[in-house]
Amino acid sequence: MQEAEITALFHRARPSAGPCVVTPMAGASSNRLYRIACDGDDYVLRLHQADNAFAVSRADEHRAWQLAAEAGAAPTLLHWSDNPPFSLARYGGESVTQPALPALLDLLERLHRLPVKAKPLPYADLIECYLSGQQTTELDSFLRLLPVWLSSLNGSGVSPGWCHHDLHEGNLLSPEPGRLWAVDFEYAGFGHPYLDLVAVSVNWPAGRQRTLLYAYCQARGLQANAPELKAWQGAQGIYWLLCAAWATRMPGPQARRWRVEALSQLERLNGR
């Protein structure tokens, strides 16, 4: 989309705004992002890509973002449009690759206490939905492990509830030192909090992952005992199987890269 078209969308959302400067943003989002400077303020305009929206409810995403922003866990959402599909938010800062644990735990607490407005969709059903009509030979051995992973996760003392489900480093922002925000709520809804812990720590050393798990359990009044460690391992398997199934369904080079990474992680978890 040309700069003039992005500018027109911005002024549709902010009719009284003056001239603006549009800069395309690189990032891990499957949607196209543009940073816009106008009248001394910074914004992010996000084009909602239809080809990456399989099994995504934009209405649920809109509600989830609003709830998160009200809880101080996301940038303020200023405009949402279904036709044409785009949104405008306050600029939320740069992405964070190694967030400080206190700030991350605060964000997770804010997110996981949100009320669930979306209809629950069991992970097994979502994986089946992604893989419907797809070639699954490479995933068959991992699909057989899914009931074991789900059983392990269900043994956790952490109750299911609101989850982001895509809380990788590209969706973490730091608006100011010691504070974090989340963005991109396409997959948010009912689930298990451990999947957010797995997503946010996929590039961390194993020791730091365990530190996060122990701190999260402590914040919930739990001990990171054998059942919790088993549940954590189950969450890792489920997360990467979801990623592999999603990437099998979706088009484009980004999805292909995710599929390769997900298969590698599944093989690692399975001791191959």
Phi and psi restraints in degrees (value plus and minus 20) as a CYANA .aco file:
   2 GLN   PHI     -95.9   -55.9
   2 GLN   PSI     136.8   176.8
   3 GLU   PHI     -76.5   -36.5
   3 GLU   PSI     -58.2   -18.2
   4 ALA   PHI     -82.7   -42.7
   4 ALA   PSI     -55.7   -15.7
   5 GLU   PHI     -90.2   -50.2
   5 GLU   PSI     -59.1   -19.1
   6 ILE   PHI     -85.2   -45.2
   6 ILE   PSI     -61.8   -21.8
   7 THR   PHI     -80.1   -40.1
   7 THR   PSI     -60.8   -20.8
   8 ALA   PHI     -84.2   -44.2
   8 ALA   PSI     -60.3   -20.3
   9 LEU   PHI     -84.8   -44.8
   9 LEU   PSI     -61.9   -21.9
  10 PHE   PHI     -79.6   -39.6
  10 PHE   PSI     -65.6   -25.6
  11 HIS   PHI     -92.5   -52.5
  11 HIS   PSI     -41.3    -1.3
  12 ARG   PHI     -86.9   -46.9
  12 ARG   PSI     -58.5   -18.5
  13 ALA   PHI     -98.2   -58.2
  13 ALA   PSI     -52.4   -12.4
  14 ARG   PHI    -147.8  -107.8
  14 ARG   PSI      56.7    96.7
  15 PRO   PHI     -79.4   -39.4
  15 PRO   PSI     -49.4    -9.4
  16 SER   PHI    -111.1   -71.1
  16 SER   PSI     -17.8    22.2
  17 ALA   PHI     -91.9   -51.9
  17 ALA   PSI     133.0   173.0
  18 GLY   PHI    -107.1   -67.1
  18 GLY   PSI    -181.7  -141.7
  19 PRO   PHI     -80.0   -40.0
  19 PRO   PSI     130.5   170.5
  20 CYS   PHI    -156.4  -116.4
  20 CYS   PSI     142.9   182.9
  21 VAL   PHI    -135.8   -95.8
  21 VAL   PSI     106.1   146.1
  22 VAL   PHI    -127.8   -87.8
  22 VAL   PSI     109.0   149.0
  23 THR   PHI    -150.2  -110.2
  23 THR   PSI      99.1   139.1
  24 PRO   PHI     -80.2   -40.2
  24 PRO   PSI     122.9   162.9
  25 MET   PHI    -129.6   -89.6
  25 MET   PSI     114.4   154.4
  26 ALA   PHI    -106.8   -66.8
  26 ALA   PSI     134.6   174.6
  27 GLY   PHI     148.5   188.5
  27 GLY   PSI    -198.4  -158.4
  28 ALA   PHI    -107.6   -67.6
  28 ALA   PSI     -25.3    14.7
  29 SER   PHI     -85.6   -45.6
  29 SER   PSI     122.2   162.2
  30 SER   PHI     -99.6   -59.6
  30 SER   PSI     -27.6    12.4
  31 ASN   PHI    -116.2   -76.2
  31 ASN   PSI     141.5   181.5
  32 ARG   PHI    -113.1   -73.1
  32 ARG   PSI     111.4   151.4
  33 LEU   PHI    -138.9   -98.9
  33 LEU   PSI     124.0   164.0
  34 TYR   PHI    -156.5  -116.5
  34 TYR   PSI     108.9   148.9
  35 ARG   PHI    -109.6   -69.6
  35 ARG   PSI     113.4   153.4
  36 ILE   PHI    -146.0  -106.0
  36 ILE   PSI     104.3   144.3
  37 ALA   PHI    -122.5   -82.5
  37 ALA   PSI     107.1   147.1
  38 CYS   PHI    -176.3  -136.3
  38 CYS   PSI     109.1   149.1
  39 ASP   PHI      33.5    73.5
  39 ASP   PSI      16.0    56.0
  40 GLY   PHI      62.9   102.9
  40 GLY   PSI     -18.1    21.9
  41 ASP   PHI    -136.7   -96.7
  41 ASP   PSI     137.4   177.4
  42 ASP   PHI    -135.5   -95.5
  42 ASP   PSI     119.8   159.8
  43 TYR   PHI    -152.9  -112.9
  43 TYR   PSI     145.5   185.5
  44 VAL   PHI    -146.3  -106.3
  44 VAL   PSI     102.2   142.2
  45 LEU   PHI    -121.0   -81.0
  45 LEU   PSI     110.6   150.6
  46 ARG   PHI    -141.5  -101.5
  46 ARG   PSI     101.0   141.0
  47 LEU   PHI    -107.9   -67.9
  47 LEU   PSI     105.8   145.8
  48 HIS   PHI    -105.4   -65.4
  48 HIS   PSI      91.9   131.9
  49 GLN   PHI    -100.2   -60.2
  49 GLN   PSI     103.5   143.5
  50 ALA   PHI     -91.8   -51.8
  50 ALA   PSI     -52.2   -12.2
  51 ASP   PHI     -94.4   -54.4
  51 ASP   PSI     -31.1     8.9
  52 ASN   PHI    -132.4   -92.4
  52 ASN   PSI       0.5    40.5
  53 ALA   PHI    -131.2   -91.2
  53 ALA   PSI       4.5    44.5
  54 PHE   PHI     -81.6   -41.6
  54 PHE   PSI     110.0   150.0
  55 ALA   PHI      43.4    83.4
  55 ALA   PSI       1.7    41.7
  56 VAL   PHI    -127.5   -87.5
  56 VAL   PSI     111.2   151.2
  57 SER   PHI    -120.9   -80.9
  57 SER   PSI      92.4   132.4
  58 ARG   PHI     -85.8   -45.8
  58 ARG   PSI     -50.5   -10.5
  59 ALA   PHI     -84.7   -44.7
  59 ALA   PSI     -63.1   -23.1
  60 ASP   PHI     -86.0   -46.0
  60 ASP   PSI     -59.6   -19.6
  61 GLU   PHI     -81.3   -41.3
  61 GLU   PSI     -63.4   -23.4
  62 HIS   PHI     -78.2   -38.2
  62 HIS   PSI     -68.1   -28.1
  63 ARG   PHI     -83.8   -43.8
  63 ARG   PSI     -60.8   -20.8
  64 ALA   PHI     -83.3   -43.3
  64 ALA   PSI     -63.1   -23.1
  65 TRP   PHI     -83.1   -43.1
  65 TRP   PSI     -63.8   -23.8
  66 GLN   PHI     -80.8   -40.8
  66 GLN   PSI     -64.6   -24.6
  67 LEU   PHI     -81.8   -41.8
  67 LEU   PSI     -64.5   -24.5
  68 ALA   PHI     -84.4   -44.4
  68 ALA   PSI     -61.1   -21.1
  69 ALA   PHI     -84.4   -44.4
  69 ALA   PSI     -60.9   -20.9
  70 GLU   PHI     -83.8   -43.8
  70 GLU   PSI     -48.8    -8.8
  71 ALA   PHI    -107.1   -67.1
  71 ALA   PSI     -16.2    23.8
  72 GLY   PHI      54.5    94.5
  72 GLY   PSI       5.5    45.5
  73 ALA   PHI    -133.8   -93.8
  73 ALA   PSI     -13.6    26.4
  74 ALA   PHI    -176.8  -136.8
  74 ALA   PSI     138.0   178.0
  75 PRO   PHI     -82.1   -42.1
  75 PRO   PSI     134.2   174.2
  76 THR   PHI     -85.2   -45.2
  76 THR   PSI     107.6   147.6
  77 LEU   PHI    -108.3   -68.3
  77 LEU   PSI     101.1   141.1
  78 LEU   PHI    -119.2   -79.2
  78 LEU   PSI     -48.7    -8.7
  79 HIS   PHI    -176.4  -136.4
  79 HIS   PSI     122.0   162.0
  80 TRP   PHI    -157.1  -117.1
  80 TRP   PSI     109.2   149.2
  81 SER   PHI    -150.6  -110.6
  81 SER   PSI     111.3   151.3
  82 ASP   PHI    -106.6   -66.6
  82 ASP   PSI     -46.1    -6.1
  83 ASN   PHI    -168.8  -128.8
  83 ASN   PSI      83.9   123.9
  84 PRO   PHI     -91.0   -51.0
  84 PRO   PSI     134.7   174.7
  85 PRO   PHI     -99.0   -59.0
  85 PRO   PSI      80.6   120.6
  86 PHE   PHI    -176.7  -136.7
  86 PHE   PSI     145.1   185.1
  87 SER   PHI    -159.2  -119.2
  87 SER   PSI     139.8   179.8
  88 LEU   PHI    -152.4  -112.4
  88 LEU   PSI     111.5   151.5
  89 ALA   PHI    -156.1  -116.1
  89 ALA   PSI     142.3   182.3
  90 ARG   PHI     -83.3   -43.3
  90 ARG   PSI     124.7   164.7
  91 TYR   PHI     -82.9   -42.9
  91 TYR   PSI     110.7   150.7
  92 GLY   PHI    -124.3   -84.3
  92 GLY   PSI     -11.6    28.4
  93 GLY   PHI      79.2   119.2
  93 GLY   PSI    -196.3  -156.3
  94 GLU   PHI    -103.3   -63.3
  94 GLU   PSI     136.0   176.0
  95 SER   PHI     -90.5   -50.5
  95 SER   PSI     137.1   177.1
  96 VAL   PHI    -144.1  -104.1
  96 VAL   PSI     109.7   149.7
  97 THR   PHI    -119.6   -79.6
  97 THR   PSI     -49.8    -9.8
  98 GLN   PHI    -153.0  -113.0
  98 GLN   PSI      54.1    94.1
  99 PRO   PHI     -87.2   -47.2
  99 PRO   PSI     127.7   167.7
 100 ALA   PHI     -85.6   -45.6
 100 ALA   PSI     119.3   159.3
 101 LEU   PHI     -79.8   -39.8
 101 LEU   PSI     -62.2   -22.2
 102 PRO   PHI     -78.8   -38.8
 102 PRO   PSI     -62.7   -22.7
 103 ALA   PHI     -87.1   -47.1
 103 ALA   PSI     -60.0   -20.0
 104 LEU   PHI     -86.7   -46.7
 104 LEU   PSI     -63.3   -23.3
 105 LEU   PHI     -83.3   -43.3
 105 LEU   PSI     -57.1   -17.1
 106 ASP   PHI     -83.8   -43.8
 106 ASP   PSI     -63.6   -23.6
 107 LEU   PHI     -82.7   -42.7
 107 LEU   PSI     -67.0   -27.0
 108 LEU   PHI     -80.0   -40.0
 108 LEU   PSI     -59.3   -19.3
 109 GLU   PHI     -81.6   -41.6
 109 GLU   PSI     -64.8   -24.8
 110 ARG   PHI     -83.2   -43.2
 110 ARG   PSI     -64.0   -24.0
 111 LEU   PHI     -88.3   -48.3
 111 LEU   PSI     -65.8   -25.8
 112 HIS   PHI     -96.7   -56.7
 112 HIS   PSI     -27.6    12.4
 113 ARG   PHI    -115.7   -75.7
 113 ARG   PSI     -21.1    18.9
 114 LEU   PHI     -88.8   -48.8
 114 LEU   PSI     127.9   167.9
 115 PRO   PHI     -92.3   -52.3
 115 PRO   PSI     121.1   161.1
 116 VAL   PHI    -102.8   -62.8
 116 VAL   PSI      99.0   139.0
 117 LYS   PHI    -124.4   -84.4
 117 LYS   PSI     -39.4     0.6
 118 ALA   PHI    -107.5   -67.5
 118 ALA   PSI     132.4   172.4
 119 LYS   PHI     -88.1   -48.1
 119 LYS   PSI     110.0   150.0
 120 PRO   PHI     -81.7   -41.7
 120 PRO   PSI     120.0   160.0
 121 LEU   PHI    -150.9  -110.9
 121 LEU   PSI      87.6   127.6
 122 PRO   PHI     -74.3   -34.3
 122 PRO   PSI     125.3   165.3
 123 TYR   PHI     -78.6   -38.6
 123 TYR   PSI     -59.8   -19.8
 124 ALA   PHI     -82.8   -42.8
 124 ALA   PSI     -59.0   -19.0
 125 ASP   PHI     -89.0   -49.0
 125 ASP   PSI     -57.2   -17.2
 126 LEU   PHI     -87.1   -47.1
 126 LEU   PSI     -62.9   -22.9
 127 ILE   PHI     -80.8   -40.8
 127 ILE   PSI     -63.7   -23.7
 128 GLU   PHI     -81.6   -41.6
 128 GLU   PSI     -59.0   -19.0
 129 CYS   PHI     -82.9   -42.9
 129 CYS   PSI     -66.5   -26.5
 130 TYR   PHI     -80.9   -40.9
 130 TYR   PSI     -58.2   -18.2
 131 LEU   PHI    -111.4   -71.4
 131 LEU   PSI     -22.6    17.4
 132 SER   PHI     -77.9   -37.9
 132 SER   PSI     100.8   140.8
 133 GLY   PHI      59.3    99.3
 133 GLY   PSI     -14.9    25.1
 134 GLN   PHI    -122.7   -82.7
 134 GLN   PSI     140.7   180.7
 135 GLN   PHI     -98.5   -58.5
 135 GLN   PSI     101.3   141.3
 136 THR   PHI    -140.3  -100.3
 136 THR   PSI      -6.4    33.6
 137 THR   PHI     -73.0   -33.0
 137 THR   PSI     -64.5   -24.5
 138 GLU   PHI     -87.4   -47.4
 138 GLU   PSI     -38.3     1.7
 139 LEU   PHI    -122.1   -82.1
 139 LEU   PSI     -27.6    12.4
 140 ASP   PHI     -77.7   -37.7
 140 ASP   PSI     -62.5   -22.5
 141 SER   PHI     -86.7   -46.7
 141 SER   PSI     -52.3   -12.3
 142 PHE   PHI     -98.3   -58.3
 142 PHE   PSI     -52.7   -12.7
 143 LEU   PHI     -83.1   -43.1
 143 LEU   PSI     -52.3   -12.3
 144 ARG   PHI     -89.1   -49.1
 144 ARG   PSI     -41.9    -1.9
 145 LEU   PHI    -106.5   -66.5
 145 LEU   PSI     -32.0     8.0
 146 LEU   PHI     -76.8   -36.8
 146 LEU   PSI     -64.9   -24.9
 147 PRO   PHI     -79.1   -39.1
 147 PRO   PSI     -55.4   -15.4
 148 VAL   PHI     -86.4   -46.4
 148 VAL   PSI     -64.9   -24.9
 149 TRP   PHI     -84.1   -44.1
 149 TRP   PSI     -60.9   -20.9
 150 LEU   PHI     -85.3   -45.3
 150 LEU   PSI     -59.9   -19.9
 151 SER   PHI     -83.6   -43.6
 151 SER   PSI     -61.6   -21.6
 152 SER   PHI     -82.4   -42.4
 152 SER   PSI     -64.0   -24.0
 153 LEU   PHI     -83.8   -43.8
 153 LEU   PSI     -58.6   -18.6
 154 ASN   PHI     -88.4   -48.4
 154 ASN   PSI     -34.7     5.3
 155 GLY   PHI    -102.5   -62.5
 155 GLY   PSI     -21.7    18.3
 156 SER   PHI     -93.4   -53.4
 156 SER   PSI     128.4   168.4
 157 GLY   PHI    -100.5   -60.5
 157 GLY   PSI     -28.3    11.7
 158 VAL   PHI    -101.4   -61.4
 158 VAL   PSI     103.7   143.7
 159 SER   PHI     -96.2   -56.2
 159 SER   PSI     124.8   164.8
 160 PRO   PHI     -81.8   -41.8
 160 PRO   PSI     139.0   179.0
 161 GLY   PHI     158.9   198.9
 161 GLY   PSI    -171.0  -131.0
 162 TRP   PHI     -88.9   -48.9
 162 TRP   PSI     113.7   153.7
 163 CYS   PHI    -159.4  -119.4
 163 CYS   PSI     129.2   169.2
 164 HIS   PHI     -97.5   -57.5
 164 HIS   PSI     -63.8   -23.8
 165 HIS   PHI      53.5    93.5
 165 HIS   PSI     -20.6    19.4
 166 ASP   PHI    -166.9  -126.9
 166 ASP   PSI      22.1    62.1
 167 LEU   PHI    -108.9   -68.9
 167 LEU   PSI      31.1    71.1
 168 HIS   PHI     -98.7   -58.7
 168 HIS   PSI     153.6   193.6
 169 GLU   PHI     -81.5   -41.5
 169 GLU   PSI     -47.6    -7.6
 170 GLY   PHI     -89.5   -49.5
 170 GLY   PSI     -37.0     3.0
 171 ASN   PHI    -126.5   -86.5
 171 ASN   PSI      -4.9    35.1
 172 LEU   PHI    -132.1   -92.1
 172 LEU   PSI     108.1   148.1
 173 LEU   PHI    -144.1  -104.1
 173 LEU   PSI     133.2   173.2
 174 SER   PHI    -138.8   -98.8
 174 SER   PSI      81.4   121.4
 175 PRO   PHI     -92.5   -52.5
 175 PRO   PSI     -43.0    -3.0
 176 GLU   PHI    -182.5  -142.5
 176 GLU   PSI     140.3   180.3
 177 PRO   PHI     -75.7   -35.7
 177 PRO   PSI     114.1   154.1
 178 GLY   PHI      61.8   101.8
 178 GLY   PSI     -11.6    28.4
 179 ARG   PHI    -156.2  -116.2
 179 ARG   PSI     123.1   163.1
 180 LEU   PHI    -147.6  -107.6
 180 LEU   PSI     128.1   168.1
 181 TRP   PHI    -144.5  -104.5
 181 TRP   PSI     134.7   174.7
 182 ALA   PHI    -128.4   -88.4
 182 ALA   PSI     132.4   172.4
 183 VAL   PHI    -156.4  -116.4
 183 VAL   PSI     150.6   190.6
 184 ASP   PHI      43.4    83.4
 184 ASP   PSI      70.8   110.8
 185 PHE   PHI    -128.4   -88.4
 185 PHE   PSI      10.5    50.5
 186 GLU   PHI     -80.0   -40.0
 186 GLU   PSI     -54.6   -14.6
 187 TYR   PHI    -129.6   -89.6
 187 TYR   PSI      -8.5    31.5
 188 ALA   PHI     -90.1   -50.1
 188 ALA   PSI     128.1   168.1
 189 GLY   PHI     139.6   179.6
 189 GLY   PSI    -181.9  -141.9
 190 PHE   PHI     -88.2   -48.2
 190 PHE   PSI     113.5   153.5
 191 GLY   PHI    -197.9  -157.9
 191 GLY   PSI    -182.1  -142.1
 192 HIS   PHI    -127.8   -87.8
 192 HIS   PSI     110.2   150.2
 193 PRO   PHI     -74.8   -34.8
 193 PRO   PSI     -47.5    -7.5
 194 TYR   PHI     -81.9   -41.9
 194 TYR   PSI     -45.8    -5.8
 195 LEU   PHI     -87.8   -47.8
 195 LEU   PSI     -50.6   -10.6
 196 ASP   PHI     -89.9   -49.9
 196 ASP   PSI     -57.7   -17.7
 197 LEU   PHI     -84.2   -44.2
 197 LEU   PSI     -60.5   -20.5
 198 VAL   PHI     -83.8   -43.8
 198 VAL   PSI     -67.3   -27.3
 199 ALA   PHI     -80.9   -40.9
 199 ALA   PSI     -63.3   -23.3
 200 VAL   PHI     -93.1   -53.1
 200 VAL   PSI     -38.4     1.6
 201 SER   PHI    -135.4   -95.4
 201 SER   PSI      -2.9    37.1
 202 VAL   PHI     -81.4   -41.4
 202 VAL   PSI     -48.8    -8.8
 203 ASN   PHI    -119.6   -79.6
 203 ASN   PSI      -9.1    30.9
 204 TRP   PHI    -109.3   -69.3
 204 TRP   PSI     135.0   175.0
 205 PRO   PHI     -82.8   -42.8
 205 PRO   PSI     133.0   173.0
 206 ALA   PHI     -77.3   -37.3
 206 ALA   PSI     -57.4   -17.4
 207 GLY   PHI     -83.0   -43.0
 207 GLY   PSI     -59.9   -19.9
 208 ARG   PHI     -92.6   -52.6
 208 ARG   PSI     -52.3   -12.3
 209 GLN   PHI     -80.7   -40.7
 209 GLN   PSI     -64.9   -24.9
 210 ARG   PHI     -84.7   -44.7
 210 ARG   PSI     -58.0   -18.0
 211 THR   PHI     -80.3   -40.3
 211 THR   PSI     -61.6   -21.6
 212 LEU   PHI     -82.0   -42.0
 212 LEU   PSI     -66.1   -26.1
 213 LEU   PHI     -81.1   -41.1
 213 LEU   PSI     -66.4   -26.4
 214 TYR   PHI     -81.2   -41.2
 214 TYR   PSI     -63.0   -23.0
 215 ALA   PHI     -87.8   -47.8
 215 ALA   PSI     -58.0   -18.0
 216 TYR   PHI     -86.4   -46.4
 216 TYR   PSI     -63.9   -23.9
 217 CYS   PHI     -81.3   -41.3
 217 CYS   PSI     -63.4   -23.4
 218 GLN   PHI     -80.1   -40.1
 218 GLN   PSI     -60.8   -20.8
 219 ALA   PHI     -85.0   -45.0
 219 ALA   PSI     -45.7    -5.7
 220 ARG   PHI    -113.1   -73.1
 220 ARG   PSI     -15.1    24.9
 221 GLY   PHI      55.1    95.1
 221 GLY   PSI       7.3    47.3
 222 LEU   PHI    -141.2  -101.2
 222 LEU   PSI     142.1   182.1
 223 GLN   PHI    -120.8   -80.8
 223 GLN   PSI     123.0   163.0
 224 ALA   PHI    -101.0   -61.0
 224 ALA   PSI      49.3    89.3
 225 ASN   PHI    -108.2   -68.2
 225 ASN   PSI    -190.6  -150.6
 226 ALA   PHI     -78.2   -38.2
 226 ALA   PSI     -65.0   -25.0
 227 PRO   PHI     -81.7   -41.7
 227 PRO   PSI     -56.3   -16.3
 228 GLU   PHI     -90.2   -50.2
 228 GLU   PSI     -59.1   -19.1
 229 LEU   PHI     -85.0   -45.0
 229 LEU   PSI     -57.0   -17.0
 230 LYS   PHI     -87.8   -47.8
 230 LYS   PSI     -59.9   -19.9
 231 ALA   PHI     -84.0   -44.0
 231 ALA   PSI     -58.9   -18.9
 232 TRP   PHI     -80.9   -40.9
 232 TRP   PSI     -63.8   -23.8
 233 GLN   PHI     -84.0   -44.0
 233 GLN   PSI     -59.0   -19.0
 234 GLY   PHI     -83.0   -43.0
 234 GLY   PSI     -60.9   -20.9
 235 ALA   PHI     -82.5   -42.5
 235 ALA   PSI     -58.1   -18.1
 236 GLN   PHI     -81.9   -41.9
 236 GLN   PSI     -66.2   -26.2
 237 GLY   PHI     -82.2   -42.2
 237 GLY   PSI     -64.4   -24.4
 238 ILE   PHI     -84.2   -44.2
 238 ILE   PSI     -63.9   -23.9
 239 TYR   PHI     -79.8   -39.8
 239 TYR   PSI     -69.5   -29.5
 240 TRP   PHI     -90.9   -50.9
 240 TRP   PSI     -50.1   -10.1
 241 LEU   PHI     -89.6   -49.6
 241 LEU   PSI     -58.7   -18.7
 242 LEU   PHI     -80.1   -40.1
 242 LEU   PSI     -64.8   -24.8
 243 CYS   PHI     -80.8   -40.8
 243 CYS   PSI     -64.0   -24.0
 244 ALA   PHI     -85.2   -45.2
 244 ALA   PSI     -61.2   -21.2
 245 ALA   PHI     -87.0   -47.0
 245 ALA   PSI     -63.6   -23.6
 246 TRP   PHI     -79.0   -39.0
 246 TRP   PSI     -67.3   -27.3
 247 ALA   PHI     -88.1   -48.1
 247 ALA   PSI     -47.8    -7.8
 248 THR   PHI     -87.4   -47.4
 248 THR   PSI     -56.1   -16.1
 249 ARG   PHI     -97.7   -57.7
 249 ARG   PSI     -57.5   -17.5
 250 MET   PHI    -103.2   -63.2
 250 MET   PSI     130.4   170.4
 251 PRO   PHI    -107.6   -67.6
 251 PRO   PSI     147.8   187.8
 252 GLY   PHI      77.7   117.7
 252 GLY   PSI     142.1   182.1
 253 PRO   PHI     -86.1   -46.1
 253 PRO   PSI     -54.6   -14.6
 254 GLN   PHI     -81.7   -41.7
 254 GLN   PSI     -63.3   -23.3
 255 ALA   PHI     -83.9   -43.9
 255 ALA   PSI     -59.3   -19.3
 256 ARG   PHI     -83.7   -43.7
 256 ARG   PSI     -60.0   -20.0
 257 ARG   PHI     -84.2   -44.2
 257 ARG   PSI     -61.8   -21.8
 258 TRP   PHI     -83.1   -43.1
 258 TRP   PSI     -57.2   -17.2
 259 ARG   PHI     -85.6   -45.6
 259 ARG   PSI     -63.3   -23.3
 260 VAL   PHI     -80.4   -40.4
 260 VAL   PSI     -65.5   -25.5
 261 GLU   PHI     -84.8   -44.8
 261 GLU   PSI     -63.3   -23.3
 262 ALA   PHI     -83.6   -43.6
 262 ALA   PSI     -63.0   -23.0
 263 LEU   PHI     -82.8   -42.8
 263 LEU   PSI     -60.2   -20.2
 264 SER   PHI     -81.8   -41.8
 264 SER   PSI     -63.7   -23.7
 265 GLN   PHI     -87.7   -47.7
 265 GLN   PSI     -58.6   -18.6
 266 LEU   PHI     -84.4   -44.4
 266 LEU   PSI     -59.9   -19.9
 267 GLU   PHI     -85.1   -45.1
 267 GLU   PSI     -57.8   -17.8
 268 ARG   PHI     -84.3   -44.3
 268 ARG   PSI     -64.6   -24.6
 269 LEU   PHI     -84.4   -44.4
 269 LEU   PSI     -50.4   -10.4
 270 ASN   PHI    -110.5   -70.5
 270 ASN   PSI     -13.9    26.1
 271 GLY   PHI      53.9    93.9
 271 GLY   PSI       5.9    45.9
